[in-house]
Amino acid sequence: MKEIIGFALGTAVLALLFWLMEALWPEDRTQPKWRRDSLTDLTYWFFDNYVTRILAGIVVVVAIGVTARFVPRLSVGMVAAQPGWLQVLEILLLGDLIGYWVHRAFHSWSGLWPFHAVHHSPTKLDWLAAARLHPINSFADKVAVILPFYFLGFSGNVLAAYAPFLAIYPIVLHANVRWNFGPFRYLLASPAFHRWHHSSDLQALNKNFSGLFPFVDVIFGTAYFPRYGHPQRYGLHNEQMPAGILPQLAYPFKRKQPDLDEFGFKHT
């Protein structure tokens, strides 16, 4: 009970902080603080903490155990002996590079796209929209990142410090704020950068996959970050997501497979 109360209080503090940010620096001034589907995203928020997080831990442990039978772990001392700041830098760069390709795979493969479509279904973006993520998508993200770090022998303390950052920064990226980080816009992902990824405008589809370093998108030709203007529409392109968390969790398994293009979108 104490844990539940503590999590609820933490959520309230976080909500107050982000609502204040969105009130002071809004990208869309007309967007209400409580959307029509905010309750769905709030449900995802608690579901992720009490269900997905536990299941993801199990999935990661099983994945490590299975993989360890075929892949030897490198010398722990070779990597863990590096200075902490260097390990942090390596983890951030390698983690974002892995995350980029996992994210791109969810957009590129028709079998994976329906799970990621859940995350793209909000038609308005704010901090709470970040919570809308299908567990299968979450499992894949965590396993793809944690397995390489474990077998490369990174320090557990450094990885433990990395985890909260991974939890908080995506919330910032989805906030309804107009920050673009100015001259650092291609060095560090901003809410303005990530907003284009959620746009259903044709010119922005399947762009800005990086969750931390936009120059990764620049390198692989998927960056779209115009200096002026902002997305006109958010949400899915030619696809309808049902309302409510349970229908959305079931959506990838019940969804009829239409003719899809290489990015997982319907042909028009």
N, C-alpha and C positions, 0 to 999 in steps of 0.2 A: 504493500500500500504506500509506503514512504517513497518508493521508487516512482510509482505512478504520479503521486502528488508532486514530486520533484521535477519529473519530466513535464507535467502540465504547467508548473510555474516557469520552468525554463522556456517552454513554448510561448507563454504569455509575454515574457521579457523579450524574446526574440521577435515576436509579432509587433510589440510596441516599438522596438528599435527600427525594424524595417518599415513599418507604417509611417514612422517619423521621417525616415529617409525618403520614402516615396512621396510624402507631403511636401518636403522641402525642395527636392530636385526631381519632380515627376517628368517622365517622358511623355506620358499621356495624362494631361490634367483632367480629362473628362472621365477617366476610368474610376469606377467606384472602388473603395477599399475592400468591400465585400462583394465579390462577384456572384453571379447566379450559381456557378459551380464551385464556389470556394469551399462549401461543405464537403464536396467530394474530395478535394485536395487536402483538406484538413484530416479527413478519414485516412487518406493515403499516408499522411504524416505520422499518425499513430500506428497504422498498419506496418509501415516500414520499420519503426522502432521496436515493435513487440512481436512481429512475425518475420518480416523479410530479413532483419538483421540477424536473428537467431538461425534461420534457415541458411542464410549466406555463410555464416560461420561454419556450419556443418558441411556445406558444399565445398568450402575452401579446404577444410581439414581432409575430407575424402579425396579431393583432387590432388592435394599434396601427397597423401599416402599412396594413391595409385600411380602418380607420376614418378614418385621416388623409386619405384620398382624398375623403371626403365631409364631414368635420367639421373646420373650421379650429381650430387651437390658439389659445387666448387668449394675450394678451400675457404672456410668461413673467415679465417684470419686475413686472407689476401684482400678482401673487400672491407670487412669490419674494422680492420686496423687503420683504414684511411681516416683522416680528420673528419669530424662530424659535419662541418660545413660542406666538404667535398661530397660526402655521401648524400647530403640534402640536395645539392645541385644535381647530382647524377640521378637521384630518384625523381626529382621534378621533371627533368628532361626526358628520361626514359619512360616515366609514367605517362607523360603527355603524348609521347610518340606512340606508345602502345594504345593509349586511349583513343588517339586519333584514328588508328586503323580499325579498332574494334567498333568505334562509332560509325565509321564509314562503311564497315561491313554490314551493320544493321540497316543502313540506308540502301546498300547495293544488292543484297541478297533477298529475294522475295520470301524465303522461308523465315528470315529474321525480322524483316520489316514490320509485320503486324505487331510484334512485341514492342518495338520502338515507337510505333504509331500512337500508342497510348500516351507516351510522353509529349508527342507533338499535337495532341488533340485540343488543348486549351486554345480558345480564340482570343484570350486576353492574357498578357503575361504580367506576373508579379512574383514576389518572393515565394509565395505558397505554391505556385504552379510547378516549382522545381520538385516538389514531393511526388508528383504524378509520374510514377515509373513502375513498369511491370516488373515483378520479382525476377522473371527469367532474364530480363535486360540487366537488372542489378547483379544477379549471380554472375553473368558473363563478364561484366565490367570488373568485378572484384577478383574473380579467378584469373582473368587475363593479366591483371596488373600484379597481384600478389605472388603468383607462382614464379615469375622470373626473378622478383626481388628475393624470394626465399632461396631459390636455387643458386643465385649469384652470391648469396651470403651476406646481404646487408644487415647492419646492426638492428636488432629488435627494438632498441630504444629509439633509433632514428625512425623506423617504420611506425612505431607507436605515435610519435609526434606528427607524422605525415597524415595519419588517419583523420584527426579532427579537421585538418585543413581541407581534405577531400570532401568532408561532410558540409563544411560551411561555405567554401568558395562557390560551388554551383548555385547555392541560394542567392548569393550576391549577383551572379550572372543573370538570373531570371528576374531580378527586381525591376520594378517600373521606375527606373531612374535614367537620366539622360547622360550618364558618365560615359565618356569615350577615351579617357586617359591621354588626350592630346598627343604630344610628341611620342608618347610611349604606346600608342594605339596598336602597333604591330609587335610590340615586345610582350605585353601582358593583355590577356583577354579581358574585355570590359563588357558591361551589360549592353552597350550599344553594338558591340561586335557580335555577341551571342544572339541578340534580338533578330538579326538578319537570318540566323540559322533557323529560327522558328517561324520566319515569314513564309506565307504561301504565295507570295509574289513570284512569278515565273523566273525572273532573273536571279532570284536568291535561293532557289531550290537546290538542295544538296551542296551547300556552301558552309564554310566556317565550322568545321568539325572539331577543331582544337578546343579543349577546355581550359587551357592555360597560356599557351604560347602561340599567338596568331601567325608567327613566321613559319610555323609548321605547315599551315594552310597555304602560305605564300609559296613555300618550297614545292609542294605537291599540286599546286595549281587550283586550289579550291577556295581561295580567299575572295570574299566579296564584302567590301567595307567602304562604300562611297562616303566621301567627306561630308556631303550634305544630303538631307532627306532622311526619311525613316520608312520602315515597312508600312504598307497600306493594309495588309491583312495578315492574320496569324491563323494557325490551325492546319488541318490536313488539306491536301490538294486532291480534289475529286474522290473523297472518301468520307464516310460518315461514321463517327464513333458513337456508340450508345452512351447514354448518361448513367452515372452511378458507378461506384467502384467494382461491384460484383460483375455486372455486364462487361465492363472494360477488362477485367482480369480474364474473363472467358472469351473475349473477342478474338484473340489470335487463334483459338482452337475452333471457333465456330465460323470464322470469317470465310466466305466463299472466295476462292482464288480467281480473281479476274485476270484478264490479260495484263501483264505488268511490263513496264519498261525496265531498263537495267538498274534503275534506282528504287524499284519497288512501288512505283506509282502507276495508276491506271493509265492506259492509253486513252487519249481523247479523240 
